[in-house]
Amino acid sequence: MPTPGDGPDLNEAILGTSIGLQLAALVTALRLGWLSARHWGWRFVALALCAMLARLLFTAWHVLSTSEPHALDVGAEFVAISVSALMLTGLLLLFPLFSGLQSAEARLSAIVDTAVDAILTIDERGAVETLNPAAQRLFGYESSQVVGRNIEMLMPPPYSDEHDEYLARYLRTGEKRIIGAGRDVTGLRADGSTFPLHLTVSEMTVRGRRMFTEIARDITPMKAAERALQERAEELARSNSELEQFAYVASHDLQEPLRMIASFTQLLARSDAGRRDAEAEEFMGYVIEGVSRMQALIDGLLRLSRVGRGSDFAPVDCNVILEECLPGLRVAMEESGATVTWEELPKIRADALQIANLFQNLIGNAIKFQSAARTPHVHVSVKREAPAWVFRVRDNGIGIEQQYAARVFVIFQRLHGRDEYPGTGIGLALCKKIVERHGGTIWFESEPGQGTTFLFRIPDDPEARR
């Protein structure tokens, strides 16, 4: 190792090397500090390097000005050179890391600045620290008008008071009523106008400081759409209620004159028996048949209109309901030789009378729409599909083409002529309305010529799904 006194040229070389390394380390540290100004540690590194540089400059000035060959402590300068070299190496290794950090921060800043939603950050006291351009546009303020002020300035009472109360309670108790969740509040613009917004608050920690990010979105269009939808729903409800009332009154009031027509037509038929020719007998038959069909239609309409006026839902045993509705099908079963079987059925919450009507219509149709070459067999089963029960009424009848999946549930829509299969075309429409009143759905699966299975779903809590 060189020793003091080896000459001024060697001293200058040692000093130059030491100064160069420390200058390089200083510039690198300053560059890193500029890349990430939030990282105060790099400023301390730069400060330490400045102190080392000041010492070196002072030493160089002293040695060169006095020309004393022994004034330079070569061993100490070699230590300084080694330390500077190590620091420079470490800084150069960290340089790519902080360059990437700068790029990531730039990307994050671009995302926040170009976001459609308003993004604000506040401290524990509720003071706004930053807000993006979208927030400035949304509330009508410049950044300088908001930063440092409480965020309550952006919400009218009582939402501003509630926000402060929620924040204070969270800091005091840890109860997260709004933290990590969204809620609809009212925003306040700079011009004094208010508007609905959806506010989401999340917590973050930055350099040991607890802060909160608030994301606000103007939901004026959504609220307008909700109001329009609600008004439309209320209008439809009123219209349906009026139609049900009309159908009920019309069908109820038409029954009496129709009964009179039927009674007097039958009296006329009996009194004139034997005195009418064949053509008059045929015409009289048409009148009696037409009156009977009209009575059946009016009776069907009356039952359909009464679905919405049903009894309150209560726990009912479907096994009991099914047993009680079969006597009403006894004539059809005896004439066709049909058999009806069922598995153990559950207890459900429903209108017992309407569920009985539902079973009776589906089983009645299964018996009616049957091939003459086959004895009708109907089987009722059920499957649990939480939170609901799915019932299946399977037959071995003529089946239904899938193209009629929607049509069969429309009132007065028939797939067969009255000469083939009598009926009013109301039965399945009534079934659909009963199931929908219970918050469920009804559909069928069928293979023409092999049979049909009608399925309907009844939820555990029908009131909640209506």
C-alpha positions as CSV (number, residue, x, y, z in Angstrom):
1,M,0.0,0.0,0.0
2,P,1.4,3.5,-0.7
3,T,2.5,5.5,2.2
4,P,2.4,9.1,2.9
5,G,5.2,10.9,1.2
6,D,5.2,8.8,-2.0
7,G,4.6,12.1,-3.9
8,P,2.0,14.7,-4.7
9,D,1.0,12.9,-7.9
10,L,-0.1,9.8,-6.0
11,N,-1.9,12.0,-3.4
12,E,-3.8,13.7,-6.2
13,A,-4.6,10.4,-7.9
14,I,-6.0,9.0,-4.6
15,L,-8.0,12.1,-3.9
16,G,-9.3,12.2,-7.5
17,T,-10.4,8.6,-7.3
18,S,-12.1,9.2,-4.0
19,I,-13.8,12.4,-5.1
20,G,-15.0,10.8,-8.4
21,L,-16.5,7.7,-6.7
22,Q,-18.3,9.9,-4.1
23,L,-19.5,12.3,-6.8
24,A,-20.9,9.3,-8.8
25,A,-22.6,7.9,-5.7
26,L,-24.0,11.3,-4.9
27,V,-25.5,11.8,-8.4
28,T,-26.9,8.3,-8.3
29,A,-28.5,8.8,-4.9
30,L,-30.0,12.2,-6.0
31,R,-31.3,10.5,-9.1
32,L,-33.0,7.8,-7.1
33,G,-34.4,10.4,-4.7
34,W,-35.9,12.2,-7.7
35,L,-37.3,8.9,-9.1
36,S,-39.2,8.3,-5.8
37,A,-39.5,11.5,-3.8
38,R,-41.7,9.8,-1.3
39,H,-38.8,7.7,-0.1
40,W,-37.0,10.0,2.3
41,G,-34.2,7.5,3.0
42,W,-32.5,8.4,-0.2
43,R,-32.4,12.0,0.8
44,F,-30.4,11.0,3.9
45,V,-28.0,9.1,1.7
46,A,-27.5,12.1,-0.5
47,L,-27.0,14.3,2.7
48,A,-24.3,11.8,4.0
49,L,-22.5,11.8,0.6
50,C,-22.6,15.6,0.6
51,A,-20.8,15.6,4.0
52,M,-18.2,13.1,2.7
53,L,-17.7,15.3,-0.4
54,A,-17.3,18.4,1.7
55,R,-14.6,16.6,3.8
56,L,-12.8,15.5,0.7
57,L,-12.9,18.9,-0.9
58,F,-11.6,20.4,2.3
59,T,-8.8,17.8,2.5
60,A,-7.9,18.3,-1.2
61,W,-7.8,22.1,-0.8
62,H,-5.6,21.7,2.3
63,V,-3.1,19.3,0.7
64,L,-2.9,21.1,-2.6
65,S,-2.7,24.6,-1.0
66,T,0.0,23.6,1.5
67,S,1.9,21.1,-0.7
68,E,2.6,19.0,2.3
69,P,3.2,15.4,1.2
70,H,2.4,14.0,4.5
71,A,-0.9,15.9,4.9
72,L,-2.9,13.1,3.2
73,D,-3.9,10.0,5.3
74,V,-3.7,7.5,2.5
75,G,-5.2,4.6,4.6
76,A,-8.2,6.7,5.5
77,E,-8.7,7.7,1.9
78,F,-8.6,4.0,0.8
79,V,-11.3,3.3,3.3
80,A,-13.3,6.2,1.9
81,I,-12.8,4.9,-1.6
82,S,-13.9,1.4,-0.6
83,V,-17.0,2.7,1.2
84,S,-17.9,4.9,-1.8
85,A,-17.4,2.1,-4.2
86,L,-19.7,-0.2,-2.2
87,M,-22.3,2.5,-1.9
88,L,-22.2,3.2,-5.6
89,T,-22.5,-0.5,-6.4
90,G,-25.6,-0.8,-4.2
91,L,-27.2,2.3,-5.6
92,L,-26.7,1.1,-9.2
93,L,-28.2,-2.3,-8.3
94,L,-31.3,-0.5,-6.8
95,F,-31.6,1.9,-9.7
96,P,-33.7,-0.5,-12.0
97,L,-36.0,-1.2,-9.0
98,F,-36.8,2.4,-8.5
99,S,-37.1,3.1,-12.2
100,G,-39.7,0.4,-12.2
101,L,-41.3,2.0,-9.2
102,Q,-41.5,5.3,-11.0
103,S,-43.1,3.5,-14.0
104,A,-45.7,1.8,-11.8
105,E,-46.5,5.0,-10.0
106,A,-46.9,6.7,-13.4
107,R,-49.3,4.0,-14.6
108,L,-51.3,4.2,-11.3
109,S,-51.5,7.9,-11.6
110,A,-52.7,7.6,-15.2
111,I,-55.4,5.1,-14.2
112,V,-56.6,7.4,-11.4
113,D,-56.5,10.5,-13.5
114,T,-58.4,8.9,-16.4
115,A,-60.9,7.0,-14.3
116,V,-64.6,7.6,-15.0
117,D,-65.5,7.4,-11.3
118,A,-64.5,10.1,-8.8
119,I,-61.6,9.0,-6.6
120,L,-60.7,10.8,-3.4
121,T,-58.4,10.1,-0.5
122,I,-59.0,11.4,3.0
123,D,-57.1,11.1,6.3
124,E,-58.5,9.9,9.7
125,R,-60.0,13.3,10.3
126,G,-61.9,13.2,7.1
127,A,-59.8,15.9,5.4
128,V,-59.4,15.4,1.6
129,E,-55.8,14.8,0.5
130,T,-56.2,14.1,-3.2
131,L,-59.0,14.0,-5.8
132,N,-58.8,13.0,-9.4
133,P,-60.1,15.0,-12.4
134,A,-63.3,13.0,-12.5
135,A,-64.1,14.1,-8.9
136,Q,-63.4,17.7,-9.8
137,R,-65.8,17.4,-12.7
138,L,-68.4,15.6,-10.7
139,F,-68.5,18.0,-7.8
140,G,-67.6,21.2,-9.7
141,Y,-64.6,22.1,-7.6
142,E,-60.9,22.7,-8.4
143,S,-58.5,20.5,-6.5
144,S,-57.2,23.5,-4.5
145,Q,-60.7,24.3,-3.3
146,V,-61.2,20.9,-1.7
147,V,-57.8,19.6,-0.5
148,G,-57.4,20.1,3.2
149,R,-61.1,20.5,3.8
150,N,-63.4,18.0,5.3
151,I,-65.2,15.7,2.8
152,E,-68.5,16.7,4.4
153,M,-68.5,19.7,2.1
154,L,-69.3,17.3,-0.8
155,M,-72.5,15.9,0.9
156,P,-75.6,17.7,2.3
157,P,-77.0,16.9,5.7
158,P,-77.8,14.3,7.0
159,Y,-75.3,12.3,4.9
160,S,-72.4,14.6,5.8
161,D,-73.1,14.1,9.5
162,E,-73.6,10.4,9.1
163,H,-70.3,10.0,7.2
164,D,-68.4,11.7,10.0
165,E,-70.2,9.6,12.6
166,Y,-69.5,6.4,10.8
167,L,-65.8,7.3,10.4
168,A,-65.4,8.3,14.0
169,R,-67.2,5.1,15.2
170,Y,-64.9,3.0,13.1
171,L,-61.8,4.6,14.4
172,R,-63.1,4.2,18.0
173,T,-64.6,0.7,17.9
174,G,-63.4,-0.9,14.6
175,E,-67.1,-1.4,13.5
176,K,-67.1,-1.4,9.7
177,R,-70.5,-0.1,8.7
178,I,-69.3,1.7,5.6
179,I,-65.7,0.6,5.3
180,G,-65.3,-1.9,2.6
181,A,-68.9,-1.6,1.5
182,G,-71.0,0.6,-0.8
183,R,-74.0,2.7,-0.1
184,D,-76.3,5.2,-2.0
185,V,-76.0,8.7,-0.7
186,T,-76.6,12.2,-2.0
187,G,-73.8,14.4,-3.3
188,L,-73.5,18.2,-3.1
189,R,-72.0,20.2,-6.0
190,A,-70.3,23.5,-5.9
191,D,-73.4,25.2,-7.3
192,G,-75.5,23.9,-4.5
193,S,-77.3,21.2,-6.5
194,T,-77.7,17.7,-5.2
195,F,-77.5,14.4,-7.0
196,P,-77.6,10.6,-6.1
197,L,-74.3,8.9,-5.9
198,H,-73.0,5.5,-5.0
199,L,-70.1,5.8,-2.5
200,T,-67.6,3.0,-1.7
201,V,-65.0,3.5,1.1
202,S,-61.9,1.4,1.6
203,E,-59.0,1.6,4.1
204,M,-55.3,1.7,3.3
205,T,-52.0,2.4,5.2
206,V,-49.4,4.6,3.6
207,R,-46.0,5.0,5.4
208,G,-47.7,4.0,8.7
209,R,-50.5,6.5,8.2
210,R,-54.1,5.2,8.0
211,M,-56.0,6.7,5.1
212,F,-59.2,6.1,3.2
213,T,-60.1,5.9,-0.4
214,E,-63.6,6.9,-1.5
215,I,-64.9,6.1,-4.9
216,A,-68.1,8.0,-6.0
217,R,-70.2,7.3,-9.0
218,D,-73.1,9.5,-10.2
219,I,-76.2,7.2,-10.3
220,T,-78.7,9.7,-11.6
221,P,-79.5,7.7,-14.8
222,M,-79.8,4.5,-12.8
223,K,-82.2,6.1,-10.3
224,A,-84.2,7.6,-13.1
225,A,-84.5,4.1,-14.7
226,E,-85.5,2.6,-11.3
227,R,-88.2,5.2,-10.9
228,A,-89.5,4.6,-14.4
229,L,-89.5,0.8,-13.8
230,Q,-91.2,1.2,-10.5
231,E,-93.9,3.5,-12.0
232,R,-94.3,1.0,-14.8
233,A,-94.6,-1.9,-12.3
234,E,-97.2,0.0,-10.3
235,E,-99.1,0.9,-13.5
236,L,-99.1,-2.8,-14.5
237,A,-100.2,-3.8,-11.1
238,R,-103.1,-1.4,-11.2
239,S,-104.0,-2.6,-14.7
240,N,-103.9,-6.2,-13.7
241,S,-106.0,-5.5,-10.6
242,E,-108.6,-3.7,-12.8
243,L,-108.6,-6.6,-15.3
244,E,-109.0,-9.1,-12.5
245,Q,-111.8,-7.1,-11.1
246,F,-113.5,-6.8,-14.5
247,A,-113.1,-10.5,-15.2
248,Y,-114.5,-11.3,-11.8
249,V,-117.5,-9.0,-12.0
250,A,-118.2,-9.8,-15.7
251,S,-118.0,-13.6,-15.2
252,H,-120.0,-13.4,-11.9
253,D,-122.7,-11.2,-13.4
254,L,-122.9,-13.2,-16.6
255,Q,-123.6,-16.4,-14.7
256,E,-127.2,-15.5,-13.7
257,P,-128.6,-14.5,-17.2
258,L,-126.8,-17.6,-18.6
259,R,-128.4,-19.8,-16.1
260,M,-131.8,-18.4,-17.0
261,I,-131.1,-19.0,-20.7
262,A,-130.0,-22.6,-20.0
263,S,-133.0,-23.3,-17.8
264,F,-135.6,-21.9,-20.2
265,T,-133.9,-23.6,-23.2
266,Q,-134.1,-26.9,-21.3
267,L,-137.8,-26.3,-20.4
268,L,-138.5,-25.4,-24.1
269,A,-136.8,-28.5,-25.2
270,R,-138.9,-30.7,-22.9
271,S,-142.2,-29.0,-23.6
272,D,-141.7,-29.2,-27.4
273,A,-140.4,-32.7,-27.3
274,G,-141.9,-34.8,-30.2
275,R,-143.3,-31.8,-32.0
276,R,-140.1,-30.6,-33.6
277,D,-138.6,-31.9,-36.8
278,A,-135.0,-33.2,-37.0
279,E,-133.6,-29.9,-38.0
280,A,-135.2,-28.1,-35.1
281,E,-133.9,-30.8,-32.7
282,E,-130.4,-30.2,-34.1
283,F,-130.7,-26.4,-33.7
284,M,-131.9,-26.9,-30.1
285,G,-128.9,-29.2,-29.4
286,Y,-126.6,-26.4,-30.7
287,V,-128.2,-23.9,-28.3
288,I,-127.9,-26.2,-25.3
289,E,-124.3,-27.1,-26.2
290,G,-123.3,-23.4,-26.7
291,V,-124.9,-22.4,-23.4
292,S,-123.0,-25.2,-21.6
293,R,-119.7,-24.2,-23.2
294,M,-120.3,-20.6,-22.3
295,Q,-121.0,-21.6,-18.7
296,A,-117.8,-23.6,-18.6
297,L,-115.8,-20.6,-20.0
298,I,-117.3,-18.2,-17.5
299,D,-116.7,-20.6,-14.7
300,G,-113.0,-20.9,-15.9
301,L,-112.6,-17.1,-16.1
302,L,-114.1,-16.7,-12.6
303,R,-111.6,-19.2,-11.2
304,L,-108.8,-17.5,-13.1
305,S,-109.7,-14.1,-11.7
306,R,-109.9,-15.5,-8.2
307,V,-106.3,-16.7,-8.2
308,G,-105.0,-13.3,-7.1
309,R,-107.7,-13.2,-4.4
310,G,-106.6,-16.5,-2.8
311,S,-106.1,-17.3,0.8
312,D,-103.0,-16.5,2.8
313,F,-100.1,-19.0,2.6
314,A,-99.9,-21.6,5.3
315,P,-98.2,-24.9,5.8
316,V,-100.0,-27.6,3.9
317,D,-99.4,-31.3,3.4
318,C,-99.4,-32.1,-0.3
319,N,-100.2,-35.8,0.3
320,V,-103.5,-34.7,1.9
321,I,-104.3,-32.2,-0.8
322,L,-103.7,-34.8,-3.6
323,E,-106.0,-37.4,-1.8
324,E,-108.7,-34.8,-1.4
325,C,-108.7,-33.6,-5.1
326,L,-109.0,-37.1,-6.6
327,P,-112.7,-37.6,-5.9
328,G,-113.3,-34.7,-8.3
329,L,-111.7,-36.8,-11.0
330,R,-113.5,-40.1,-10.1
331,V,-115.8,-40.1,-13.2
332,A,-112.9,-39.5,-15.6
333,M,-110.8,-42.1,-13.9
334,E,-113.6,-44.7,-14.0
335,E,-114.4,-44.1,-17.6
336,S,-110.8,-44.3,-18.8
337,G,-109.5,-46.9,-16.2
338,A,-106.8,-44.4,-15.2
339,T,-104.6,-44.9,-12.2
340,V,-102.9,-42.2,-10.2
341,T,-99.9,-42.9,-8.0
342,W,-97.6,-40.6,-6.1
343,E,-94.5,-40.7,-3.9
344,E,-94.3,-39.2,-0.4
345,L,-94.9,-35.5,-0.9
346,P,-93.6,-32.7,1.3
347,K,-95.3,-30.1,3.4
348,I,-95.0,-26.7,1.8
349,R,-96.1,-23.1,2.5
350,A,-99.0,-22.4,0.1
351,D,-102.7,-21.7,-0.6
352,A,-104.2,-25.2,-0.1
353,L,-107.2,-24.6,-2.3
354,Q,-105.1,-23.4,-5.2
355,I,-102.6,-26.2,-4.9
356,A,-105.5,-28.7,-5.0
357,N,-106.8,-26.9,-8.1
358,L,-103.3,-27.1,-9.7
359,F,-103.0,-30.9,-9.1
360,Q,-106.6,-31.4,-10.3
361,N,-106.0,-29.6,-13.6
362,L,-102.7,-31.3,-14.3
363,I,-103.9,-34.8,-13.5
364,G,-107.2,-34.1,-15.3
365,N,-105.4,-33.1,-18.5
366,A,-103.1,-36.2,-18.2
367,I,-106.2,-38.4,-18.1
368,K,-108.0,-36.5,-20.9
369,F,-105.1,-36.2,-23.5
370,Q,-104.7,-39.9,-23.8
371,S,-104.5,-42.4,-26.7
372,A,-107.5,-44.7,-27.0
373,A,-105.1,-47.7,-27.2
374,R,-103.5,-47.0,-23.8
375,T,-104.7,-47.0,-20.3
376,P,-103.9,-43.7,-18.6
377,H,-101.3,-43.8,-15.8
378,V,-100.3,-40.6,-13.9
379,H,-97.5,-40.5,-11.4
380,V,-96.7,-37.5,-9.1
381,S,-93.1,-37.2,-7.7
382,V,-91.0,-34.4,-6.1
383,K,-87.4,-33.5,-5.9
384,R,-85.7,-31.1,-3.4
385,E,-83.8,-28.3,-5.2
386,A,-83.0,-25.9,-2.3
387,P,-84.6,-23.5,-1.6
388,A,-87.6,-25.0,-3.4
389,W,-89.4,-28.2,-4.2
390,V,-89.8,-29.3,-7.8
391,F,-93.0,-31.4,-8.5
392,R,-93.4,-33.7,-11.5
393,V,-96.7,-34.9,-12.9
394,R,-95.8,-37.6,-15.5
395,D,-98.3,-39.3,-17.8
396,N,-98.2,-41.8,-20.7
397,G,-100.4,-39.7,-22.9
398,I,-100.2,-38.3,-26.5
399,G,-97.4,-35.8,-25.6
400,I,-96.8,-32.2,-26.7
401,E,-94.6,-30.9,-29.5
402,Q,-91.8,-28.7,-28.0
403,Q,-92.7,-25.8,-30.4
404,Y,-95.9,-25.3,-28.3
405,A,-94.0,-24.8,-25.0
406,A,-95.2,-21.2,-24.6
407,R,-98.6,-21.5,-26.3
408,V,-100.0,-24.2,-24.0
409,F,-100.0,-21.8,-21.1
410,V,-101.8,-19.0,-22.9
411,I,-105.5,-18.6,-22.1
412,F,-107.9,-20.0,-24.7
413,Q,-105.1,-21.5,-26.7
414,R,-105.9,-25.1,-27.7
415,L,-103.8,-27.5,-29.7
416,H,-106.7,-29.9,-30.5
417,G,-110.3,-29.4,-31.7
418,R,-113.2,-29.7,-29.3
419,D,-114.4,-32.8,-31.1
420,E,-111.1,-34.6,-30.2
421,Y,-110.6,-33.4,-26.7
422,P,-113.3,-31.2,-25.0
423,G,-112.2,-28.2,-22.8
424,T,-112.1,-24.4,-22.5
425,G,-108.4,-23.7,-23.0
426,I,-108.2,-22.2,-19.6
427,G,-106.8,-25.0,-17.4
428,L,-103.0,-24.6,-18.0
429,A,-103.3,-20.8,-18.0
430,L,-104.9,-21.2,-14.5
431,C,-102.0,-23.6,-13.5
432,K,-99.4,-21.1,-14.6
433,K,-101.1,-18.3,-12.7
434,I,-101.3,-20.4,-9.5
435,V,-97.6,-21.4,-9.7
436,E,-96.6,-17.8,-10.3
437,R,-98.6,-16.5,-7.4
438,H,-96.6,-18.9,-5.3
439,G,-93.3,-17.4,-6.6
440,G,-92.6,-20.4,-8.8
441,T,-92.3,-21.5,-12.5
442,I,-94.0,-24.2,-14.5
443,W,-92.8,-26.0,-17.7
444,F,-93.1,-29.3,-19.4
445,E,-90.9,-32.0,-20.9
446,S,-92.5,-34.3,-23.5
447,E,-91.9,-36.9,-26.2
448,P,-94.8,-37.0,-28.6
449,G,-96.6,-40.3,-28.5
450,Q,-94.9,-41.3,-25.3
451,G,-96.1,-38.9,-22.7
452,T,-95.6,-35.6,-21.0
453,T,-94.2,-34.5,-17.6
454,F,-95.3,-31.2,-16.2
455,L,-92.9,-29.7,-13.7
456,F,-93.5,-26.8,-11.3
457,R,-91.3,-25.3,-8.7
458,I,-92.6,-24.0,-5.4
459,P,-90.1,-22.0,-3.2
460,D,-89.9,-22.4,0.5
461,D,-90.8,-18.8,1.0
462,P,-93.3,-17.9,-1.7
463,E,-94.1,-14.4,-0.4
464,A,-90.4,-13.3,-0.8
465,R,-90.3,-14.4,-4.4
466,R,-93.5,-12.9,-5.7
